[in-house]
Amino acid sequence: MLDRRLIQNFDWVLLLLLLLLAGISILNLYSATYAIREVGGSRIFMKQFYWFLIGFGVCLVMITFNYYYLERLAYPAYFLTVALLMIVLVAGKVMSGSQRWLTLGPLVFQPSELAKISMVLVLAKFFSDRGDVVEYRLRDLWQPFILILIPCALILKEPDLGTALFVGVVSFSMILLVKVNRKSILIFVGVCVLAAPVIWFGMKDYQQRRILTFLQPDTEPLGAGYHINQSKIAIGSGQFWGKGYLKGTQTRLHFLPEQHTDFAFSVFAEEWGLAGVTVLLLLYLFLVLWGLYIAKGSKDRFGAILAAGIVGIVFWQVVINVGMVTGLLPVVGIPLLLFSYGGSSLISTMAAMGLLMNISMRRFMFQ
Amino acid sequence: MKSSNFDPITQDLFEKQLKIAMVFVLVIFGVIFLRLWFLQIVNGSFYRAKSENNRIRLQSMPSFRGVIRDRSGKILVDNRPSYDLCVIPEEIHDAGTLLNRLAALGDFDMTSMRTKIRQAASGYPFKPVCLKKDISREELAMLETRRFDLPGVMITVRPQRTYFYGALAGHLLGYLGEISEKQLKSGAFPDTRSGDLIGKTGIERKWQKSLKGGRGGEQVEVDAAGRRIKVISRSPPISGADVCLTVDRELQMLAEKALEGKHGAVVAMDPRNGQILALASSPSFDPNLFITGFDEKTWKNMVSSGDHPLNNRALTGQYPPGSIFKIVVALAGLQEGVITPDETLFCNGQYSLGRGKYRCWKRWGHGKVNLNRALVESCDIYFYHLGMRLGVDRIARYARQLGLGQKTGLDLGNEKAGLIPTTEWKKKRWGVPWQGGETVSTAIGQSFVLVTPLQIATFASAVFNGGHVYRPQLTQWVRKPGGENIFEFKPQLIRDVGIKPEYLELVKKALAGAVNNSHGTGTKAKLPDITVAGKTGTAQVVNLKKEKDAKAKGEIPWKYRDHAWFVAVAPADAPRITVSVLIEHGGHGGSASAPIAKKLIEAYLRVPVDS
């Protein structure tokens, strides 16, 4: 399967981007856990290093087969995900008030991570099957809506508002990408506006509070607004050149919450300043644009939509996480992909990157 | 595969869509970049300041208050380490167990400790909370040996003012107290904050600025839990200046011992320069209590009992001088030329003026009396005559000249001026003219005359040192920790009294006679090897009639008894010490006060303390 042409077409740009991001991430995690290195911090950093190695392994596995076979696996994968999401609600591990984790022997993973990629897969399959449709109208979209709604509702039930919204946003951006009739969009937006109050009152207290603190972070400086404020202080105090590696006071003195997970970006911004952050954002931007370029170059519809969906995952994670830590968006608990600590998220991201690479390598091939 | 291949139309469409997506991505990344620019560049310095604020705490470090020594360098007041029992809330594993273990180790107030621990739990987890201040040595030892069993317990040390001899010289040293709101606002206490202890009275107040020293401070880096990470910078506190007093510890002890159980005051002074050697007032108080706290009973007694232990009677107690005043009248008579040393007057025990009859203390009279004998035996009749010849205003002039009826200028707070009456004063104060009979009683130090024990000491010193009235002083030097003197003692002459030296000599001789002559009134102060000169005084508290009535009923009640005065100077020919003693309601000066003066003189002159 891996013939010479494949190696010739290997996507070195994508690999380089991933390696750079992995390197910066590990460098940054070392700093984020530096102050707690004696109480398990260095273990966290080493673990992430191993996760990256495994991740690159997964990535390699993902390029060995032709992504074409995934078309057939799209629906089974989707239903398996839905099944797992149901199991997690019954038999999942409860941690800090939500039931998100499934234990499989030594492995603990979040089925909602799986949901991101199988959602993209199933939508890619759905839309590539209808290659002849030029513009979708609302009534053509009831099937994808249901496909999206089921996992989202299950994830929301865990409860994990952040991931549910994330899956929704990625899915909807895929739908918009395949082109929807303008009138349909307006009708849909209208329905959403009307539904907003219903959703608001259906939310849990802490979810409501998060949105409220997002709107007015200063009203609760020691409560929920604390996280946002401390993160803004960390980022802002980095100024142009940053405080220097391992010298971020907000990080080292624990003013910054969740520094190796959701707020890893703030650690980086504090220590490297706008200069470092710009470099990091450019890497992500290149990754996204490169992904879109891959989508554009794909010779078949399934590959193109799948690539675009994977780009959607990358793009929205960056936007939501950075928006959240800079105070542009509410704190919803979305980690920064390839940057925050977390095994499940890293493995599923690397799998997605492998797929992207797969599509990239096969774009010049005709079978 | 075939089904999903692009046809050219949809591929074009899809590419167009991707281009829109790219523009969208660029715009969103642009927004994020602008946001970061806004946070890091536009507001960068604001957030930098906030992050510094987050991590840096200023902690003040108390300075060591200066040490107070006696004239020979013995330490009277110092700072000792005070050990406080504190806990770090975060490090307590189980508050209940900890409290139980503490209860087993010492006599602690468990209810207050429990509340403090509970309150601490809601504060900064790493900020120490004090459970008990100033624990005893035994408690400290117990706690230190059980440290392993007491997670979260911490002992902190701070300097605490300590008065080594308790109540010794309490009035003169003064006490510390928290600065008041008014004092803070007055601006008279720079570098002082609310809650600081300042000298409220005595030497502690007089030298507050020098004793205080300079506050030190630390910039400490703390983490989000308030735990100290490291010291960023530190300016060490500057110790206060040391104060060396003119007071002699042994003499002070002796004076206070002599006053034990009595109400009264003793002042010992060097007549040659005004240095105070001892200044005692009884009842007294222990300045340590103002720091460690009073129990209710002690405090009540301090402020509301008639004993007024906080009053320094040596400066604030105003009493009629009684016969001591005869020295003034004698000197005035001689200087004014209304009498010669040899002129004799006859005392038959009684003196009549108009319808008034005035007695001598010796019922049947002294017979023929000259100036010397009048002073030695303290004949009242002689001084009635002399007083009438002088008139009250001339007496007053000399009294004031000699330092009576005015503040001596010892800067110890609250000093009272006393009172020397004149005709003008009477008119002004009472609106009625001066009566001749009042001159008669003024001449023997009764009527309106009021003096303080300190005034009597400066006055007697002036008589014996050749007529120099010195301002009494308590401080030898004040020295900064580096060795630089802020203050050095210099005698301060207030005035020369302007009385001919031969007249002063006459009076001195007579006063030596009062102690050493067998007929003298002050023989109880006599010493075999030192010539002591002295004068007794008895200040009437109630008039004679009342006293007589009371006497008829048996013993005179304590509060009606006369105040007993004695002032002594020794050695008479080359004076080195003046002692003024007043015992409230002590009865006769010769018997109650003279022995105290004698003891002090003996102790001071037998052992060569002086340089």
Interface residues (C-beta under 8 A of the other chain):
Chain A: Y68 E71 S128 D129 G131 D132 V134 L177 V178 K179 Q230 K232 I233 A234 I235 G236 S237 G238 Q239 F240 T249 Q250 R252 L253 H254 F255 A269 E270 G273 L274 V277 T278 L281 Y284 L285 V288 L289 L292 A295 K296 K299 D300 R301 F302 A304 A308 F315 V319 V322 G323 T326 G327 L328 Q367
Chain B: M1 S3 S4 N5 F6 D7 I9 T10 L13 F14 E15 Q17 L18 A21 M22 V25 L26 I28 F29 V31 I32 F33 R35 L36 W37 L39 Q40 I41 N43 G44 S45 F46 Y47 R48 K50 S51 E52 N54 R55 E221 V222 D223 A224 A225 I229
